[in-house]
Amino acid sequence: MAPNGSNKATNIKNLERERKAFVSRAVATFAILVGALLLLFARMVWLMVYQHDEYRTRSDENRIQTVPILPPRGLIYDRDGDLLADNQPAFSIVVVTEHAGDVDATLSAVAALVDITAAHRAAFRERLAKKRRPLQEIPLKVRVDPRERAVIEVNRHRLPGVAIAPTSLRAYRHGPHMAHAVGSVRRIAEADVATLDASLYSASEFIGKRGVEAFYERSLHGRPGWRKIEVDAHGVERREISRRPPVPGQNLVLHLDAGLQFEAVAALGQRRGAVVAIDPKSGGILALVSNPSYDPNLFVAGLDAAQFAELSGSRDTPLLNRATQGLYAPGSTFKPVVGLAALALGLTDWERTYHDRGEFRLPGQRRVYRDWSWRPGNAGGQGVINLRAAVYRSSNTYFYELGSRMAVDALQEFTAQFGYGRVLALDVADTDPGVLPDSEWKRGMRGEPWYRGDTVNLAIGQGDLLATPLQLATMASILANRGRVVAPRMLKSSDGRLAEFEGGTLAAGNGGHVEGLSAADWEEMAASMVDVVHLGNQGYRRNGIAWFHIGQDIEYTMAGKSGTAQVVGIPQGAEYDDELLDEYHRKHAWFIAFAPAEDPQIALAVLVENGGGGSSVAGPVARAVLDAYLLPKMQAAPPAAVAEAQPAREVVDT
């Protein structure tokens, strides 16, 4: 029994040991639970107390957004208050890609409701690829009509991330007529992003790219404001929390005269060319025309590829500002400067005469330099003439001989005072300094020395000399001012402090005088240019070169000078014939002028590309512009004042 009883005893449970095991397990479990709760509590305290600001900010960023407000761009007016550049309210279809999900599907859904072209999609993709801030609205279609706006609003629930956004778009009321003068805004390109202040352009899609819009971009743009708004999980605005209004851009008043600009455009007609008119007293640019032109409003609404290709690929280059960027040989319009240079250098005087036989040769050379009057079998020429007659008859031969006795570096130094080879204008964007060659220039550009024949060509405004119509108008204004230099400028006034105006004040650029000449020299040159227009009925070799074309029945005294600039070379002994040349290879026509000659109110330069004769083609354009500017003023003046403005004209027999 004992063994069996013993085995039985060993199978009986040890209750005490099990109780102790249970207690220990319970205590351990409880300790673990308490520890876990303590860890959770500690984490909660850490998050709620120590990380409160960070997580509240993250929460607010999901719920609260700061939206920039586009500042109203400054307006641009002409001198009489005519609004040239305005802002018009508009609505655009925009997409927030973070809320849109499948962007391609979203674009297709929008296209099923309104007209979305391939150009719209391409422009959207281009904007999408640019660096941008999170949740930024990307325009899909700018300037939607009321019907399209209503369709999108009704279907907002089916178009996640799509909205109608109010905006302000630049509008140019005079379209192509003012495009090259006022300039235009263009969409901000990838290259612009790296240079722009992100805080200033956070709300902007456009930036000034041409003309006044470009030069005064910082002043016109203003400073953006912001709105702090609360949005729901779908990104839909629920309420506005706060806002800071934007600072509008400054309004600008230009010297431009819109009426005169229209007259200059009409006078040029369909011909390629440019007109620049300046008030010689203030330097204010009254008109700046480049033809053909383009409609700057197209760049606001958005050009498709075909439209841009048509503009940029046209042989007539409508996007080129001929007035400030077109480079042309000035031809005979350069002769007054050469004559004044010879006077300043002591190489001639007003009494010295020269026998113009129609051709000129340098000593020991066979090359013949011919006068414009030369014809096969007839050398032409102007006879015995002095400097005054050489100007009003535009004698090539006289100036050939004069140039042959000049040192080119001395001529270059004198000529630079008139603005050749540099930019004198204070605030005109996209200006080219042109080319004023000298011996150093030729050695650097051509690897050749300067020859006397180069100076002979230079003396009649040919060779390597290149200038813009703005530079020739500047030269005309200096001649009108009898040597006083007043830098051309676009801006007349502003409603605030300007950021970019060179020199800091509107008076900057005044002062300075062309050196080396007497007051009598300036008056005599002005009289020579008056003879160009008004001296007539004196016989073939005594008439002013422009009298027949524009000099009859003028109610004021005009001083002028015509010029033709050869585009392609003509072999020695061959007669120039326009009809045998391609249109784009024909001579350019120039005319510079100022009036009234005794008290100039306006100076101008006219270029007609491939137009032929300066007096017959460009002269009438200049006359039309001067008439449009001066005649209304004369008609408004008292009769006595009109009479005093027309002194007797002396005819000098040379």
Secondary structure, DSSP 4 states (H G I P E B T S, - for coil): -HHHHHHHHHHS--HHHHHHHHHHHHHHHHHHHHHHHHHHHHHHHIIIIISHHHHHHHHHHHHEEEEEEPPPPPPEE-TT--EEEEEEEEEEEEE-HHHHSSHHHHHHHHHTTS---HHHHHHHHHHHHS---TT--EEEESS--HHHHHHHHHTGGGSTTEEEEEEEEEEETTGGGGHHHH-EEEEPPHHHHTTS-TTTSTT-SEEEEEHHHHHTHHHHH-B-EEEEEEE-TTS-EEEEEEEE--BPPPPEEES--HHHHHHHHHHHTTS-EEEEEE-TTT-BEEEEEEES---THHHHH---HHHHHHHHH-TT-TTS-HHHH--B--GGGGHHHHHHHHHHTTS--SS-EEEE-SEE--TT----EE-TT-BTTB----EEEEHHHHHHTT-HHHHHHHHHTS-HHHHHHHHGGGTTTS---SS-SS----B---HHHHHHHHS----HHHHHHHTTT-TT-BB-HHHHHHHHHHHHTTTB----BSEEEESS--SS-TTSSTTTT---B--S--HHHHHHHHHHHHHHHH--SS-TTTS-TTHHHH-TT-SS--EEEEEEE-SS---TTPPP-GGGS-GGGSPEEEEEEEESTTS-SEEEEEEETT---IIIIIHHHHHHHHHHHHHHHHHHS-HHHHHHTSPPPPPPP-
